[in-house]
């Protein structure tokens, strides 16, 4: 995968839709919480990005 994320702090990453849907990458980086800064798909189907692994109990999602 072409690098689709940047590390801002030792514990904070910002990434693309492609990174958000790559569970192996999230595991490798040790991601446990995801802050989704897109509108919901029901609000804006074109701009909204789903919480891909909402059912995975290892990840906590919040949308702003």
C-alpha positions in Angstrom: 0.0 0.0 0.0 1.2 3.4 -0.9 1.5 5.4 2.3 -2.0 6.6 3.0 -1.4 8.0 6.4 0.9 10.3 8.4 2.1 10.1 12.0 1.5 13.4 13.8 2.5 12.3 17.3 3.8 8.9 18.6 0.2 8.0 19.3 -1.7 9.9 16.6 -2.2 9.3 12.9 -4.2 11.0 10.2 -5.1 8.9 7.2 -7.1 8.4 4.1 -10.2 6.4 3.3 -7.9 3.7 1.9 -6.0 3.5 5.2 -9.2 3.5 7.2 -10.5 0.3 5.5 -7.2 -1.6 5.8 -7.6 -3.6 9.0 -4.0 -5.1 8.8 -2.6 -1.6 8.7 -4.7 -0.4 11.7 -3.5 -3.5 13.7 0.2 -2.9 12.6 0.0 0.7 13.8 -1.7 -0.3 17.1 -4.9 1.8 16.3 -7.6 1.4 19.0 -9.7 4.5 18.4 -10.9 6.1 15.1 -12.2 9.6 14.9 -14.2 9.8 11.6 -14.3 13.4 10.4 -16.6 12.8 7.5 -20.4 13.2 7.3 -22.5 10.0 7.6 -23.2 8.2 4.4 -26.9 9.0 4.9 -26.2 12.7 5.1 -23.8 12.8 2.1 -23.2 9.5 0.3 -20.4 11.0 -1.8 -18.3 12.4 1.0 -19.2 10.1 3.9 -16.8 7.3 4.8 -18.2 4.4 6.8 -16.8 3.1 10.1 -15.5 0.0 8.4 -14.9 -2.1 11.5 -17.6 -0.9 13.8 -18.3 -4.5 14.9 -14.7 -5.1 15.8 -14.6 -4.7 19.6 -10.9 -3.8 19.4 -11.8 -0.5 17.8 -13.8 2.4 19.1 -15.3 4.8 16.6 -16.6 8.4 17.0 -17.8 10.6 14.2 -17.5 14.4 14.2 
